[in-house]
Amino acid sequence: MTSPRYLHFQITERCNLNCPGCYLPVRDGSQWTSCREIEERVFKPLAAEGVRYVTLTGGEPLLHPDCVAICETACCYFNNVQLVCNGTLLDIPTYKALRRAGIMEIKVSLDGLTPDVHDLLRGREGTFEKVIGNLKAIMDLPQKDRGEINLGCICTINLENVAILKDIATFVKELGMDSMLFQPFHPYGTLYPPGKKAVETHPHARENFLAVLDKQVNALKVFRNNYPGFLDNTLTMLDKFTSFYTDPDGPEQVCGADRYVFINSKFDVRGCLFSNPLESLKDQTITKFRKKDAWKKFDSFRLKCRRCLMGCQFVDKSKDYVEEGFTMLEAEKPALARELFDTALELEHSAEAAHGAGLARFRMGEIDSAGVLLEDALEHRPRNLFILGDFGAVLLQQGQWIRLADIARRIFTISPEHTLGYRFSGLIARHKGELDEAVRLLQRAMETDPTNDKWRLFEYGLVCLEAKLYTTAEKYIRMATEKDPEFPWYHYRLAMALQGLDRKNEAIDACKEAIRLDPNQEPFQKFLSELNDM
């Protein structure tokens, strides 16, 4: 049995629009579910069971009065939290609040480039102008307010917009947004439990529609090659579009709903987006539920069903390798991680795979090739602080101080108090010989680092040593040494700080420990000789 990794949670079923293609059987919702109850019944247990990625949706999730608090709570439990909304309520204060909450991705529905198309498909006049106004206002924000959120659009393909799919993607790209996803209109509310026999063909499957769709899909493939990482649709998914409309059984594929958990605001679990509720999760875990007949019957149905094309079946082919690659990096197995990331890149180029492949090479000492891959990842995710930080580490190793200063500036633009901005700026000041400024900046790097990383402690202690602030140097180099007592250079620098404090015997002991850990380092031997001659 596959363990689910993704949670699709409906914060509410209420909505302020009336989209004719909505897959929800009920859109009025009930009373608001509290953030605390969602945390206890959904987020906490599912995180414990291995779920790592979350999509928060509705209805319209931003209608919930505690939506931001729910998002912030989700971000405490999961690696990546995405919010999907219709964009009408995504004003600047809301966007900034979601950014502070830790949301990594926001997807906004955009079904046309004019009010007559978009408003028709969203069921309410004035929607287009409101959504576009909100998106443009967000894109006009200064970088420090815009932040690192991946902001993209989702378009549902219909008769009214099939001829402008590539134009929609181009518009979203030129607006400065980060991603675009296309999904076909699914002409049914539910598929499970099975009801009446499926219609022979999709109601949109007319000759002129299919011809236009084929032309647009080819244009999107070219667009995808021109802008890698922007279009969320995989090539495999794009290739399935025509058969989705023409084959009454759907395209050849294997349903991926077993990787997901679909839960509504009442804590009812559904088999997939097009399934009625199966059971409640109020009094059971997802593992327990998936051992019961209700799930087993759905799972048997799922393995035969091909009638949906929402993307669940495509996301994991390369993402599995990426996720396992980062697991190998955490286990300090960079060679295995490199193989996994390279396999992911062969299957499907993504910024995440390029980032991981670059980071694995960096850990293996392949600095130049790491830089090439990380720069590629950064091109497609220019506001991702993790990629900026790892690319900055490569530039630091290469001694590219001017480019490193640009990375520090970009980090501060996105997050003015980010520890990496202070770290890189402090190390640049140290390189220039501006020790007072380096001490100030590296102290801030240490203070703003919630992980209390040994390197932050050591770098701050080292610059204090160079500035002859021996008491402070000893304190922080010793803290780094306690975190990693097997690193000889910590002991060597600690000996230098102790020597500056006229504590000769302690300095000798520290230097001897450095030599014990690495007897082949000439500086260690030379310094010990100097201490003995004092």
TAVEN-V660226 format. One record per residue. N is the residue number from 1. RES is the residue in three letters. SS is DSSP state (h for helix, s for strand, l for the rest). PHI is phi in radians with two decimals (NA if undefined). Layout:
N;RES;SS;PHI, N;RES;SS;PHI
This chain:
1;MET;l;NA, 2;THR;l;-1.26, 3;SER;l;-1.43, 4;PRO;l;-1.16, 5;ARG;l;-2.00, 6;TYR;s;-2.14, 7;LEU;s;-1.96, 8;HIS;s;-1.96, 9;PHE;s;-2.04, 10;GLN;s;-1.55, 11;ILE;l;-1.07, 12;THR;l;-2.72, 13;GLU;l;-1.69, 14;ARG;l;-1.22, 15;CYS;l;-2.60, 16;ASN;l;-1.68, 17;LEU;l;-2.08, 18;ASN;l;-2.48, 19;CYS;l;-1.15, 20;PRO;l;-1.14, 21;GLY;l;-1.73, 22;CYS;l;-1.13, 23;TYR;l;-1.54, 24;LEU;l;-1.32, 25;PRO;l;-1.21, 26;VAL;l;-2.31, 27;ARG;l;-2.13, 28;ASP;l;-1.59, 29;GLY;l;1.28, 30;SER;l;-2.09, 31;GLN;l;-1.17, 32;TRP;l;-1.14, 33;THR;l;-1.48, 34;SER;l;-1.30, 35;CYS;h;-1.04, 36;ARG;h;-1.07, 37;GLU;h;-1.18, 38;ILE;h;-1.09, 39;GLU;h;-1.05, 40;GLU;h;-1.26, 41;ARG;h;-1.62, 42;VAL;h;-2.11, 43;PHE;h;-1.11, 44;LYS;h;-1.09, 45;PRO;h;-1.18, 46;LEU;h;-1.25, 47;ALA;h;-1.08, 48;ALA;h;-1.16, 49;GLU;l;-1.65, 50;GLY;l;1.85, 51;VAL;l;-1.19, 52;ARG;l;-2.17, 53;TYR;s;-2.21, 54;VAL;s;-2.34, 55;THR;s;-1.98, 56;LEU;s;-1.78, 57;THR;s;-2.55, 58;GLY;l;-2.53, 59;GLY;l;0.59, 60;GLU;l;-1.89, 61;PRO;h;-1.06, 62;LEU;h;-1.27, 63;LEU;h;-1.24, 64;HIS;l;-1.15, 65;PRO;l;-1.10, 66;ASP;l;-1.92, 67;CYS;h;-1.01, 68;VAL;h;-1.10, 69;ALA;h;-1.11, 70;ILE;h;-1.13, 71;CYS;h;-1.09, 72;GLU;h;-1.10, 73;THR;h;-1.14, 74;ALA;h;-1.04, 75;CYS;h;-1.16, 76;CYS;h;-1.35, 77;TYR;h;-1.95, 78;PHE;l;-2.20, 79;ASN;l;-1.15, 80;ASN;s;-2.49, 81;VAL;s;-2.10, 82;GLN;s;-1.99, 83;LEU;s;-1.96, 84;VAL;s;-1.96, 85;CYS;s;-2.48, 86;ASN;l;-1.58, 87;GLY;l;1.52, 88;THR;l;-1.24, 89;LEU;l;-1.86, 90;LEU;l;-1.52, 91;ASP;l;-1.44, 92;ILE;h;-1.07, 93;PRO;h;-1.02, 94;THR;h;-1.17, 95;TYR;h;-1.04, 96;LYS;h;-1.11, 97;ALA;h;-1.16, 98;LEU;h;-1.16, 99;ARG;h;-1.13, 100;ARG;h;-1.11, 101;ALA;h;-1.21, 102;GLY;l;1.86, 103;ILE;l;-1.05, 104;MET;l;-1.70, 105;GLU;s;-2.44, 106;ILE;s;-2.29, 107;LYS;s;-2.00, 108;VAL;s;-2.07, 109;SER;s;-1.25, 110;LEU;l;-2.50, 111;ASP;l;-1.90, 112;GLY;l;-2.95, 113;LEU;l;-1.95, 114;THR;l;-2.47, 115;PRO;h;-1.03, 116;ASP;h;-1.12, 117;VAL;h;-1.51, 118;HIS;h;-1.08, 119;ASP;h;-1.14, 120;LEU;h;-1.10, 121;LEU;h;-1.40, 122;ARG;h;-1.85, 123;GLY;l;1.38, 124;ARG;l;-2.73, 125;GLU;l;-1.21, 126;GLY;l;1.53, 127;THR;h;-1.15, 128;PHE;h;-1.04, 129;GLU;h;-1.09, 130;LYS;h;-1.17, 131;VAL;h;-1.14, 132;ILE;h;-1.11, 133;GLY;h;-1.06, 134;ASN;h;-1.15, 135;LEU;h;-1.14, 136;LYS;h;-1.13, 137;ALA;h;-1.11, 138;ILE;h;-1.15, 139;MET;h;-1.20, 140;ASP;l;-1.48, 141;LEU;l;-1.14, 142;PRO;l;-1.06, 143;GLN;h;-0.97, 144;LYS;h;-1.14, 145;ASP;h;-1.63, 146;ARG;h;-1.16, 147;GLY;l;1.24, 148;GLU;l;-1.81, 149;ILE;l;-1.06, 150;ASN;s;-1.41, 151;LEU;s;-1.81, 152;GLY;s;-2.43, 153;CYS;s;-2.19, 154;ILE;s;-2.13, 155;CYS;s;-2.08, 156;THR;s;-1.63, 157;ILE;s;-1.30, 158;ASN;l;-2.43, 159;LEU;l;-1.00, 160;GLU;l;-1.33, 161;ASN;l;-2.18, 162;VAL;h;-1.06, 163;ALA;h;-1.43, 164;ILE;h;-2.17, 165;LEU;h;-1.06, 166;LYS;h;-1.15, 167;ASP;h;-1.14, 168;ILE;h;-1.12, 169;ALA;h;-1.05, 170;THR;h;-1.12, 171;PHE;h;-1.07, 172;VAL;h;-1.12, 173;LYS;h;-1.10, 174;GLU;h;-1.21, 175;LEU;l;-1.21, 176;GLY;l;1.72, 177;MET;l;-1.37, 178;ASP;l;-1.78, 179;SER;s;-2.79, 180;MET;s;-2.61, 181;LEU;s;-2.33, 182;PHE;s;-1.98, 183;GLN;s;-2.33, 184;PRO;s;-1.29, 185;PHE;l;-1.22, 186;HIS;l;-1.77, 187;PRO;l;-1.47, 188;TYR;l;-2.71, 189;GLY;l;-1.43, 190;THR;l;-2.38, 191;LEU;l;-2.02, 192;TYR;s;-2.34, 193;PRO;l;-1.13, 194;PRO;l;-1.02, 195;GLY;l;-1.99, 196;LYS;l;-1.21, 197;LYS;l;-1.05, 198;ALA;l;-1.09, 199;VAL;l;-1.11, 200;GLU;l;-1.08, 201;THR;l;-2.46, 202;HIS;l;-1.11, 203;PRO;l;-1.08, 204;HIS;l;-1.54, 205;ALA;l;-1.36, 206;ARG;l;-1.77, 207;GLU;h;-1.01, 208;ASN;h;-1.20, 209;PHE;h;-1.09, 210;LEU;h;-1.14, 211;ALA;h;-1.16, 212;VAL;h;-1.18, 213;LEU;h;-1.04, 214;ASP;h;-1.05, 215;LYS;h;-1.12, 216;GLN;h;-1.20, 217;VAL;h;-1.08, 218;ASN;h;-1.09, 219;ALA;h;-1.15, 220;LEU;h;-1.19, 221;LYS;h;-1.11, 222;VAL;h;-1.13, 223;PHE;h;-1.02, 224;ARG;h;-1.11, 225;ASN;h;-1.19, 226;ASN;h;-1.26, 227;TYR;l;-2.27, 228;PRO;l;-1.00, 229;GLY;l;1.54, 230;PHE;l;-1.51, 231;LEU;s;-1.51, 232;ASP;l;-1.26, 233;ASN;l;-1.16, 234;THR;l;-1.32, 235;LEU;h;-1.09, 236;THR;h;-1.09, 237;MET;h;-1.15, 238;LEU;h;-1.07, 239;ASP;h;-1.16, 240;LYS;h;-1.52, 241;PHE;h;-0.98, 242;THR;h;-1.09, 243;SER;h;-1.20, 244;PHE;h;-1.04, 245;TYR;h;-1.46, 246;THR;h;-1.76, 247;ASP;l;-1.66, 248;PRO;l;-1.08, 249;ASP;l;-1.58, 250;GLY;l;1.62, 251;PRO;l;-1.26, 252;GLU;l;-1.14, 253;GLN;l;-3.02, 254;VAL;l;-2.05, 255;CYS;l;-1.01, 256;GLY;l;-1.87, 257;ALA;h;-1.14, 258;ASP;h;-1.21, 259;ARG;h;-1.41, 260;TYR;s;-2.02, 261;VAL;s;-2.11, 262;PHE;s;-1.89, 263;ILE;s;-2.29, 264;ASN;l;-1.67, 265;SER;l;-1.21, 266;LYS;l;-1.61, 267;PHE;l;1.25, 268;ASP;s;-1.44, 269;VAL;s;-1.69, 270;ARG;s;-1.91, 271;GLY;l;-1.24, 272;CYS;l;-2.77, 273;LEU;l;-1.10, 274;PHE;l;-1.93, 275;SER;s;-1.96, 276;ASN;l;-1.22, 277;PRO;s;-0.98, 278;LEU;s;-1.72, 279;GLU;s;-2.71, 280;SER;s;-1.63, 281;LEU;l;-1.71, 282;LYS;l;-1.08, 283;ASP;l;-2.16, 284;GLN;l;-2.72, 285;THR;l;-1.49, 286;ILE;h;-1.18, 287;THR;h;-1.12, 288;LYS;h;-1.13, 289;PHE;h;-1.04, 290;ARG;l;-1.31, 291;LYS;l;-1.68, 292;LYS;l;-1.66, 293;ASP;h;-1.09, 294;ALA;h;-1.01, 295;TRP;h;-1.31, 296;LYS;h;-1.06, 297;LYS;h;-1.19, 298;PHE;h;-1.13, 299;ASP;h;-1.08, 300;SER;h;-1.12, 301;PHE;h;-1.11, 302;ARG;h;-1.02, 303;LEU;l;-1.17, 304;LYS;l;-1.80, 305;CYS;l;-1.44, 306;ARG;l;-2.28, 307;ARG;l;-1.58, 308;CYS;l;-2.02, 309;LEU;l;-2.41, 310;MET;l;-1.66, 311;GLY;l;1.85, 312;CYS;l;-0.99, 313;GLN;l;-1.39, 314;PHE;l;-1.96, 315;VAL;l;-1.16, 316;ASP;h;-1.62, 317;LYS;h;-1.01, 318;SER;h;-1.70, 319;LYS;h;-1.15, 320;ASP;h;-1.02, 321;TYR;h;-1.16, 322;VAL;h;-1.10, 323;GLU;h;-1.10, 324;GLU;h;-1.17, 325;GLY;h;-1.09, 326;PHE;h;-1.17, 327;THR;h;-1.10, 328;MET;h;-1.16, 329;LEU;h;-1.12, 330;GLU;h;-1.09, 331;ALA;l;-1.51, 332;GLU;l;1.03, 333;LYS;l;-2.15, 334;PRO;h;-1.13, 335;ALA;h;-1.13, 336;LEU;h;-1.13, 337;ALA;h;-1.07, 338;ARG;h;-1.03, 339;GLU;h;-1.05, 340;LEU;h;-1.15, 341;PHE;h;-1.15, 342;ASP;h;-1.13, 343;THR;h;-1.11, 344;ALA;h;-1.07, 345;LEU;h;-1.16, 346;GLU;h;-1.17, 347;LEU;h;-1.30, 348;GLU;l;-2.86, 349;HIS;l;-1.18, 350;SER;l;-2.61, 351;ALA;h;-1.08, 352;GLU;h;-1.14, 353;ALA;h;-1.18, 354;ALA;h;-1.12, 355;HIS;h;-1.05, 356;GLY;h;-1.10, 357;ALA;h;-1.10, 358;GLY;h;-1.18, 359;LEU;h;-1.15, 360;ALA;h;-1.08, 361;ARG;h;-1.15, 362;PHE;h;-1.06, 363;ARG;h;-1.16, 364;MET;l;-1.60, 365;GLY;l;1.51, 366;GLU;l;-1.58, 367;ILE;h;-1.15, 368;ASP;h;-1.16, 369;SER;h;-1.18, 370;ALA;h;-1.09, 371;GLY;h;-1.08, 372;VAL;h;-1.08, 373;LEU;h;-1.21, 374;LEU;h;-1.19, 375;GLU;h;-1.17, 376;ASP;h;-1.12, 377;ALA;h;-1.07, 378;LEU;h;-1.21, 379;GLU;h;-1.08, 380;HIS;h;-1.67, 381;ARG;l;-2.31, 382;PRO;l;-1.18, 383;ARG;l;-1.94, 384;ASN;l;-1.37, 385;LEU;h;-1.19, 386;PHE;h;-1.15, 387;ILE;h;-1.19, 388;LEU;h;-1.01, 389;GLY;h;-1.14, 390;ASP;h;-1.24, 391;PHE;h;-1.18, 392;GLY;h;-1.06, 393;ALA;h;-1.12, 394;VAL;h;-1.14, 395;LEU;h;-1.07, 396;LEU;h;-1.11, 397;GLN;h;-1.11, 398;GLN;h;-1.43, 399;GLY;l;1.23, 400;GLN;l;-1.58, 401;TRP;h;-1.20, 402;ILE;h;-1.15, 403;ARG;h;-1.17, 404;LEU;h;-1.12, 405;ALA;h;-1.10, 406;ASP;h;-1.16, 407;ILE;h;-1.10, 408;ALA;h;-1.06, 409;ARG;h;-1.09, 410;ARG;h;-1.15, 411;ILE;h;-1.12, 412;PHE;h;-1.12, 413;THR;h;-1.12, 414;ILE;h;-1.40, 415;SER;l;-2.46, 416;PRO;l;-1.03, 417;GLU;l;-2.00, 418;HIS;l;-1.35, 419;THR;h;-1.04, 420;LEU;h;-1.22, 421;GLY;h;-1.07, 422;TYR;h;-1.16, 423;ARG;h;-1.09, 424;PHE;h;-1.10, 425;SER;h;-1.12, 426;GLY;h;-1.16, 427;LEU;h;-1.21, 428;ILE;h;-1.14, 429;ALA;h;-1.09, 430;ARG;h;-1.08, 431;HIS;h;-1.06, 432;LYS;h;-1.39, 433;GLY;l;1.48, 434;GLU;l;-1.58, 435;LEU;h;-1.18, 436;ASP;h;-1.09, 437;GLU;h;-1.17, 438;ALA;h;-1.10, 439;VAL;h;-1.05, 440;ARG;h;-1.08, 441;LEU;h;-1.22, 442;LEU;h;-1.24, 443;GLN;h;-1.14, 444;ARG;h;-1.15, 445;ALA;h;-1.05, 446;MET;h;-1.19, 447;GLU;h;-1.20, 448;THR;l;-1.66, 449;ASP;l;-1.69, 450;PRO;l;-1.18, 451;THR;l;-1.47, 452;ASN;l;0.94, 453;ASP;l;-1.07, 454;LYS;h;-1.08, 455;TRP;h;-1.23, 456;ARG;h;-1.09, 457;LEU;h;-1.09, 458;PHE;h;-1.18, 459;GLU;h;-1.10, 460;TYR;h;-1.17, 461;GLY;h;-1.09, 462;LEU;h;-1.15, 463;VAL;h;-1.23, 464;CYS;h;-1.14, 465;LEU;h;-1.07, 466;GLU;h;-1.17, 467;ALA;l;-1.53, 468;LYS;l;1.10, 469;LEU;l;-1.67, 470;TYR;h;-1.15, 471;THR;h;-1.10, 472;THR;h;-1.14, 473;ALA;h;-1.04, 474;GLU;h;-1.05, 475;LYS;h;-1.02, 476;TYR;h;-1.47, 477;ILE;h;-1.18, 478;ARG;h;-1.14, 479;MET;h;-1.10, 480;ALA;h;-1.15, 481;THR;h;-1.11, 482;GLU;h;-1.16, 483;LYS;h;-1.32, 484;ASP;l;-2.49, 485;PRO;l;-1.23, 486;GLU;l;-1.64, 487;PHE;l;-1.66, 488;PRO;h;-1.14, 489;TRP;h;-1.18, 490;TYR;h;-1.09, 491;HIS;h;-1.16, 492;TYR;h;-1.10, 493;ARG;h;-1.22, 494;LEU;h;-1.10, 495;ALA;h;-1.06, 496;MET;h;-1.16, 497;ALA;h;-1.16, 498;LEU;h;-1.17, 499;GLN;h;-1.12, 500;GLY;h;-1.14, 501;LEU;l;-1.63, 502;ASP;l;1.08, 503;ARG;l;-1.88, 504;LYS;h;-1.04, 505;ASN;h;-1.10, 506;GLU;h;-1.14, 507;ALA;h;-1.10, 508;ILE;h;-1.08, 509;ASP;h;-1.04, 510;ALA;h;-1.13, 511;CYS;h;-1.19, 512;LYS;h;-1.10, 513;GLU;h;-1.15, 514;ALA;h;-1.07, 515;ILE;h;-1.16, 516;ARG;h;-1.05, 517;LEU;h;-1.30, 518;ASP;l;-2.59, 519;PRO;l;-1.25, 520;ASN;l;-1.66, 521;GLN;l;-1.48, 522;GLU;h;-1.05, 523;PRO;h;-1.03, 524;PHE;h;-1.13, 525;GLN;h;-1.11, 526;LYS;h;-1.12, 527;PHE;h;-1.20, 528;LEU;h;-1.08, 529;SER;h;-1.09, 530;GLU;h;-1.12, 531;LEU;h;-1.12, 532;ASN;h;-1.19, 533;ASP;h;-1.46, 534;MET;l;-1.20
